[in-house]
């Protein structure tokens, strides 16, 4: 079997609104909202330069089921460029852009194949080598059915078989579970490659065959930190080579600062600036959570002289004119936040109660938010890291208000 080369991308989330990032100037907010389009343009430019045999995009091309006109126009323009270069594209729609949504349609060029709501097969020939793609698009937002059972088992090993599946591992509650599957189920189909989508963290679940999430092409919040992009895949009968291609226009990240021994505000500002400049030099435009580590009582007392909002406003003003831009989204204090001389029984009682809550109890406390029909579409599943951050935030707010 001769080798083939293709691009595997997923979760473009074009025109993501980036809600919840308060404090950004209008110009910076516009730059952030352009980032999904910038990342998509980088994908298209790379494809035109490298000219793969075909491109796979596995679900959630658009951020919303209404598929904004601007997002569709940008996508259609990108597909036209690939059509001119005679690069075929195969796409599935996921839970965010399912086919039951309401939108004004754009006609895509003839090089684009859109998988229907049921599992179907499509064949193509690459330099005499047959390739069979298996996939489906979401008929509605919530697909709980084990769609993997509808994928046929490959009996012809003279052709490359590639599965396109927008879904998640059964039992993995770190993300909303749709179209669940197990690794054993994927392996039982005897495909040569599984092109996955839905999970935004880049990862390979299996090597034989390769079961791959490329992640999304642009981070959208602090839980989607690090470089984002897609994979270029070289597939042969003997090996699979994955090459990660970065596309992020804006990076989300976290910087840890050792603050012990700081007794003057200008010392802290200098420490922050040096850390932020170093991060931006390596990563480009960035949105940062600053994690301030402190353990000695004197340092804790120094920072307690001003509310968190004042420290945050100060560092935002200092960094406002920097290029590439950097925006400090949050300050997170780690260490001895509870002052030793705190003898307030009420405060200690409340803090101990918060510490004792289990994950299920936190979910119950946040039920009004996560159960709201309009807000839940913008929220990812609550993780242990989220709960840890919520505990710290609740503790700081309580101490600032009552001490």
N, C-alpha and C positions, 0 to 999 in steps of 0.2 A: 504494500500500500504506500503510495506516494504521500509526502507530508503536505499539510495544509496550514494556513496561517490566518487567524481571524482576531477581531477585537471583541472582547466581552465587557460590556458596560451595563449598568443598571441604576435605577433610582436617581434619575436626573433631577427630578423635582423642580422643573422649570417654573420660574415665577413664584418661588417660595416667598411668603410675605415677611419673614423674619420678625414676627411680632414679639413683644416683650423686651426688646433691647432699648430701654429708655435712656436718654442722655446723649445719644448720638446727634450730631448736627445734621441738618437736612442733606447736606452734600455727602457726608459720610454714610448716612442711612441709604441714600440713593446708590452709592458705590456698593454697599452690602447687598442691596436688592438686585443689583446687576450681576452679582457674583455667579449665580447659577447659569446665566447666559454666557458669561465669560468662560466658565469652565466648559460649557458645551461647545463654544467656539474652539477651544483648545483641542477638544476631542475631534472635531471635524477637521481642523488643520492637520492634526497628526495623521488621521486616516488618509487625507489627500496626499500627504508626504510619503507615508509608508505603503500605501495602496495594498491593504489586506485583501484576502480572497472574499471576505464578507464581514459584516458587522452584526453583532447580536446586542439588542438592548432589552433587558429582561424586567419590564414592569416599572410603573411609577415614573413615566416620562414626564408627566405633568404633576404639579403639586396638589391640584384639586380636581374633583370630578366635573367641575364646570369648564375646565381646560380654557384658560383665558385666551382671548384673541391674540394677544402679544406672544404668549408662549407658543401657541400653534404656528404663528407666522414665523417665529425664529426657528422652530423645529423644521417646518416645511422648507425654509430657505437652506438649512443645513442639508436636508435630504436631496434638494435640487443640486447642490454642489457635488454630493456623492454620486448622483445620477449622471452628471456630466463626466465624472471620472469612471463611470461604469462599475461602481462598487455596490453590490446588492446589500440590503439591510433587512433584517428580520426582527420584528418587535412583538412583544406581548404587553398587554396592559395589566396593571396590578390593582391593589385595593384603593389607591388614591385616584386613579384615572380609569376606573372600571367602565365598561361599555354601556352601562345603564344610566350614566350621568347625562346631564343636559348641557349641550354646548353647540356652538355654531361651527360646522365642520369646514376644515380646509381639505382640499384634495391633495393627497400625497403623490409623488411621482411614481412611475412604474417600477422603479428599482426597489420599492419598499413592499414587503409582505407583512400583513397584519394577521396574527393568529386569531382565530375565532374563539367563541366562548367554550367550546369543547376541545378536548385534546385531539390534535390533528398532526399529520406528518406532511412534511414538504421536502422534496428532494432537489438537489442541485449537483452539478458536475463541475469539479475544479481540476483543470488540466487532465481530464480523463478519469479522475477519481470521484466516485459517487459519495455524496454526503447526505445523510438523512437527519433532518431536524424534527424534534417532537416538542410540542408546546401548546399552550392555551392562554387566553385572556380572561380576566375576571368578569363574569357576567353581572356581578354586584359587588358592593364594597366588602361585605363580610363573607368570605368563602371558608367555611369551617370543614368542608368535606375533604377527605383524604384523596385529593386529585391524583396522587401518585398511582393509585390503583387503576387508573384509566390509561396510563402510559403503557404501550405495548413492550413486550420483551424483544430485544434485538436477536433475531435468528441468523441474519446475514452478517457475518464478520468480515466480508470483503468490502463493506461500506463503512464509513465513519458514522456513528450514531451519537448525536448530541441532544441532550435534554435541556429545555428551557423551563425553569420552574421558579415562579415568584412565590416564596413561602418560607416556612421555618421548621426547624426540628421539633418534632412532637415533644411536649413537656418543657420546652425552653420558654419560661415566662418572662425573660428579659426584654422581650418585644411582643407586640400583639401577635398571637399565633393564628396564622392563616394557612390554608392548604398544607397541613402538617404532614411530615414524612419522617422516616428514620433512615439512617445511613445504610442499614441492611437492605431496606426497600430500594434505595437508589442503586446499590450494587447489584441487586438481583435482576435488574433490567439489562445488564451487560452492555451499557453504553460506554463510549470512549471518553466522554466528558459531560459533566453536569454544570450548566451555566445557571447559577442561582441569582435571585434578587430578593429584595425586601429587607434584609438585615444590612444596616449601614456600616457595620464594622468589617473591614477587609479581612478575610480569613479563608483558609483551605481546610475543609472538614475531612477530606480523604485524599490519598494519593493514588489509589488503585480502585476505581478510576478517579481522576481529579474531580473533586466536588468543591466548587469555588464560589465564594461571595466576593465580588470586586469592591463592595461598599459603594457609597454614593460618590458623586464627582465633586461635590462641594458640601462641606460641613455647614449645618444650619443652626447649631447651638452648642453650648459648652460640653454636652455629652457626645458630640461628634468632633472631637479634637483630633489633631494630627493631619498629616497629608492625605488628601483624597484624590481619587482618580479611577483608572480602569486598567484592565489587563489586555496585553497583546499576547495571544496564545499561539505557539507553534506545536502542532499535534502530528505525531508520526506513530507508526506501529510499535516503536521501541521506547519512546519517551515523550513527555510533555514539558515544554519550557514556557514558564509564565514570566512575562516582563511587565512590571508595574509602571504605568505611565501617569505621572502626577498632573492634576488639572486645577487644584484649588486656587481661587483668586483671593480668598481671605481665609486665614487660619484661625481656628479656635484653639486656645491653649491655656495652660496653667503654669505659673512660675512660683517656685518656693523661695521665700526670703527668710534668712536667719536674722531675726531682729534683736536678739539678746544684746544688751550693752548700748542700745540706742537711747540717747537722752535728749536729743535735739531734733526738731522737725526737719531741718535742712539735711541732717545725716540720713534720715529716712528717705527723703526725696532723691538724694544722690544715689542711694542704694537701689531704689526703684528704677530710676532712669538708666543706670548701667545695665540692670537685668533686662529691662524692656528693649533697650537698644540692641543688645546682644541677640535677643529672641527674634526681633524684626529683621536684623541683618541676615539671619539664617533662614527665616521663613517668609519674609515679605509682610504685607498688610495683615494685621492680627487683632483679634479680640481676646483679651486676657482676663483670667481670674488670678489675682495676686493672693497667694497663700502665705500669711505672715506667721512664722513660727517664733514663739517666745515662751520661755519657761521661768525666768527669774521674776520675782515679785516687783522689782523696781521698774522693769520694762513694761510689765503688764499695767502698772499704775500710771506710767507715762502715757501710754496710748489710751488709757481710760479717761484722760483729761478732756478728750474731745470725742464727740460721737462718731460712729463709723462713717456717716454721711459726710462729715467735714473732711476726714482724711481722703475719702473717695473723690470728693469734689476738687480737692487740692491737687491730687495727682492727675486728674483729668485735665485741669487747667494747664499744668506744666507740660503735658504731652499733646496738647490740642493741635499744635501746628506741625507736628513731625510728619515727615514723608520718608518711606511709606508710612501710612497711618497706623497708629496703634491706639486702641481704646480699652481702658480698664473697665471691664464690666462689673466686677465685684471684688471686694476685699474679704478674705476669709481668714479669721484668726484661729490658729492652732496652738494648743498648749494649755497653760494654766489660766484659763479664762475666769474660773471661779476664784475670786480673791479669798485668801486665807482668812481674812478678818471679817468675812461675811457671816453674820450671826442671825440673819433674817430667816426665821423658821419657815415662813410662808414661801420664800424664794427657794430654799433648799427642798421643800416638799414638792413644789411644782417641777423643779429640775429633776428630781429623782423620779417623779412620775413619768416625765418625758423619756428619761433614760430607759425606763422599764418597758416601754411599748414595743411590742413585736411588730414584724412587717405587716401582718394582717390588721393589727390595731391602727397602724399608720394609714393603711388603705381605707379603713373605716372612717378615720378622722377626715381624710381628704375625699370622701365619697361625693360630697356636693360638687367638687371640682371635676373629678375624674368621671363622675356619672352624668355630667351635664351634656345634653345632646349636641350643643353647639361648640363646646370647648374641647371635648374629648378627641376630635379629629386632629387637633393641633398638638396633642400630648403623646409622648412615648410612654411605654409601660414604666411604672415606678421601680427603680432599681435600689439595691442596697446602698450604692454610692449616693443616690438622691436622698435616701432617708438619713444617712449620716450627715449630709449637708443641711438638711432641714433641722436636725437636732441642734447643730451648731448655730444656725441662724436664730432658732427659737431661744436658745440660751443667751445669745448676745443681745437680742432685743429685750428680753426680760431683765437682764442685768443693767442695760443702759437706761431702762425706764424706771427701775425700782431702787437702784443703788444711789 
